[in-house]
């Protein structure tokens, strides 16, 4: 069994598991609750590690796409919009062109996903909604959200790799 080592994350996982138990199994006999809770908790822990893995993949890919600004440790490669005309910031035109092209490639790959996969992916990883919130927003089950996200991640990885975008 896996252990969530981050205390705050562990508390969140346990809290989510307890909420699911009370929401879905409140009418069950008390003798069944410990086993149900154990299964729900195990699933919540697995979901936590799956989310970490997927976020790690995208964080690694996206952070490798841009060049780190040595003055800014909190560099976000998605914030590569051109400077406003009234800004005094200077940018290397070649770097700016490369970043713009990479972002356009990612946007193109996202646009080629089926609508439900794109919706699930953007809600989960760009808007950082959890599975339940995404399911509610999409009007589908949590299992459908997980399936759509998994397929989207695999399809995006394949499309980006085919276009030469690598971490």
Residue pairs with C-beta under 8 A, 6 or more apart in sequence:
1 42
1 45
2 45
2 46
2 49
3 10
4 10
4 13
4 45
4 48
9 48
13 41
13 44
13 45
13 48
14 41
14 44
16 44
16 130
17 37
17 40
17 41
17 43
17 44
18 37
20 40
20 44
21 33
21 36
21 37
21 40
25 32
25 33
25 36
28 36
47 131
54 125
54 149
54 153
55 125
57 153
57 157
58 125
58 153
60 167
61 160
61 165
61 167
62 77
62 78
63 75
63 77
64 166
64 167
65 77
65 99
65 102
65 106
65 165
65 167
66 75
66 77
66 80
66 99
66 102
67 95
68 75
69 75
77 99
78 103
80 96
80 99
80 100
80 103
82 91
82 96
82 100
83 89
83 91
102 165
105 160
105 163
105 165
106 160
106 165
109 156
109 159
109 160
109 163
110 118
110 121
110 122
110 156
111 118
112 159
113 121
113 152
113 155
113 156
116 138
116 140
116 144
116 148
117 148
117 149
117 151
117 152
117 155
118 152
119 138
119 148
120 134
120 138
120 144
120 145
120 148
120 149
120 152
121 148
121 149
121 152
121 153
121 156
123 129
123 133
123 134
123 137
123 138
124 130
124 131
124 134
124 145
124 149
125 149
129 137
131 142
131 145
131 146
132 142
134 145
135 141
135 142
135 144
135 145
138 144
138 145
160 166
